[in-house]
Amino acid sequence: MTFNPLQERGIPIERQFRNWSELNVAPYDKESVHPFSRCRGIVMNGAEMEAIWFSHNMARHTADPQIKQQLALVRRAEAQQQKAINWLIPGDETTLEVTIGYEQVAVDLTAWIARHEPDAYLRQVYEFGLLEDFDHLYRYANLMALTEGDKKAEQIVGGLTEITPGRPTIFEHRDPRDEIRRPMTALAAETQSVLNALTVMAAEQQTMNFYMTIGNRPQEPLARGLYAEIAEIEEQHVSHYESILDPTASWLTNLVLHEYNECWLYWSFMQQEPDARVKALYELHLNMEIEHLRLACEMMRQVENRDPAEMLPKAMTEPLMFQDNKAYLRQVLGAQVDLTASEDRFLPIGELPRDHRYFAYQAKVNEGGVPSEQVIDAAKSRLGRDYRFESEGPNPAEGLRRDDERNGAKTQYAERLAA
């Protein structure tokens, strides 16, 4: 199935606004919802939030009142879309349950993106971040085992995503200057690369926003500490992913690409969604986004005298899919767990010079205790062992296996920091 939103007729913008009861949608049932349905909703919430904030920032950088009005009109419709999507989350789903969903998104979304990234450097960017989010899922799952013992993280992820250590969060803290990657050239890059970058950036940005907002809600000091630590990594990840975007692309080019990306996401997810009610919501929003894209393209023609069709593909051919990535994740984890970053390069931790700024930053932020390590220590102490869901066997990185499985092997990170 192919799809070209430039050739479709959407809902006229004047007919897109809904009343409060239409926006106050009935939430899903947390006990019966498919885990990937939860994931798709989280992604679309992030995409809508990115669309809203991009539009606000564009409005702050233009003096043209007509452009400001057009942006405001579309932005209001986007804000209503965000409410309808985000209100699918039920009030009885705990903050930690929602968090597990966010981290499953970070793992399986980024894994699919990496597997479908045509550029080798960009694929490495995604694989690098993937192993860090994979570890976050493990840390939060152990927090759940400690604080919500009657609920296991494997139930929330539906057994579709393994829960085991990734690149340990303690070692993810790097000097901010080493989070900046090489940017693509949007007009020369394959469209899939642009869509991949916009999608992962929006999802990571939403995770950052979520943790910064709700991280202070738990009462347990250990939980509050873990959210503070991982929220900081999510900010790193936003820097990591936003830096691969083309900084020379015009505001209107970016506006068109944002609207095209939303069309791709809704088109992708409406094909997979098993809940008829949610599928209908995605289809409605797709028809709205087709109009948003048309308006952005018309603005580009009028202001820049450029035809957007020249920079967009003739059709969308492959939808973004939430699916099993266990084998792929194991392959990446086994091969790349010991990588770190220095400026825009990825290299084994053992290759960093001893005076590299990584070690000074590590010493500063990890002084006095590290919540992501403390939560595992607490799980081992109170539960007898850390919580894992390893459906495919022991962790592929021997240094990350349980003590009775690893024969004394350590990661290069552990060996280097101990030296």
Stockholm file with secondary structure:
# STOCKHOLM 1.0

chainA/1-419         MTFNPLQERGIPIERQFRNWSELNVAPYDKESVHPFSRCRGIVMNGAEMEAIWFSHNMARHTADPQIKQQLALVRRAEAQQQKAINWLIPGDETTLEVTIGYEQVAVDLTAWIARHEPDAYLRQVYEFGLLEDFDHLYRYANLMALTEGDKKAEQIVGGLTEITPGRPTIFEHRDPRDEIRRPMTALAAETQSVLNALTVMAAEQQTMNFYMTIGNRPQEPLARGLYAEIAEIEEQHVSHYESILDPTASWLTNLVLHEYNECWLYWSFMQQEPDARVKALYELHLNMEIEHLRLACEMMRQVENRDPAEMLPKAMTEPLMFQDNKAYLRQVLGAQVDLTASEDRFLPIGELPRDHRYFAYQAKVNEGGVPSEQVIDAAKSRLGRDYRFESEGPNPAEGLRRDDERNGAKTQYAERLAA
#=GR chainA/1-419 SS CCBCGGGSCCCCGGGCCCCHHHHSCCCCCTTTSCHHHHHHHHHHHHHHHHHHHHHHHHHTTCCCHHHHHHHHHHHHHHHHHHHHHHTTSCTTSCHHHHHHHHHHHHHHHHHHHHHTCCSHHHHHHHHHHHHHHHHHHHHHHHHHHHHCTTSCHHHHTTTSSCBCCCSCGGGTCCCGGGGCCCCCCTTTSCHHHHHHHHHHHHHHHHHHHHHHHHTTCCSSHHHHHHHHHHHHHHHHHHHHHHTTSCTTSCHHHHHHHHHHHHHHHHHHHHHHCCCHHHHHHHHHHHHHHHHHHHHHHHHHHHHHCCCGGGTSCSCBCCCCCCCCCHHHHHHHHHHHTTEEEETTEEEEGGGSCTTCHHHHHHHHHTTTCCHHHHHHHHHHHHHSSCCCBCTTSSCSSGGGSCTTTSTTCCCHHHHHHHC
#=GC SS_cons         CCBCGGGSCCCCGGGCCCCHHHHSCCCCCTTTSCHHHHHHHHHHHHHHHHHHHHHHHHHTTCCCHHHHHHHHHHHHHHHHHHHHHHTTSCTTSCHHHHHHHHHHHHHHHHHHHHHTCCSHHHHHHHHHHHHHHHHHHHHHHHHHHHHCTTSCHHHHTTTSSCBCCCSCGGGTCCCGGGGCCCCCCTTTSCHHHHHHHHHHHHHHHHHHHHHHHHTTCCSSHHHHHHHHHHHHHHHHHHHHHHTTSCTTSCHHHHHHHHHHHHHHHHHHHHHHCCCHHHHHHHHHHHHHHHHHHHHHHHHHHHHHCCCGGGTSCSCBCCCCCCCCCHHHHHHHHHHHTTEEEETTEEEEGGGSCTTCHHHHHHHHHTTTCCHHHHHHHHHHHHHSSCCCBCTTSSCSSGGGSCTTTSTTCCCHHHHHHHC
//
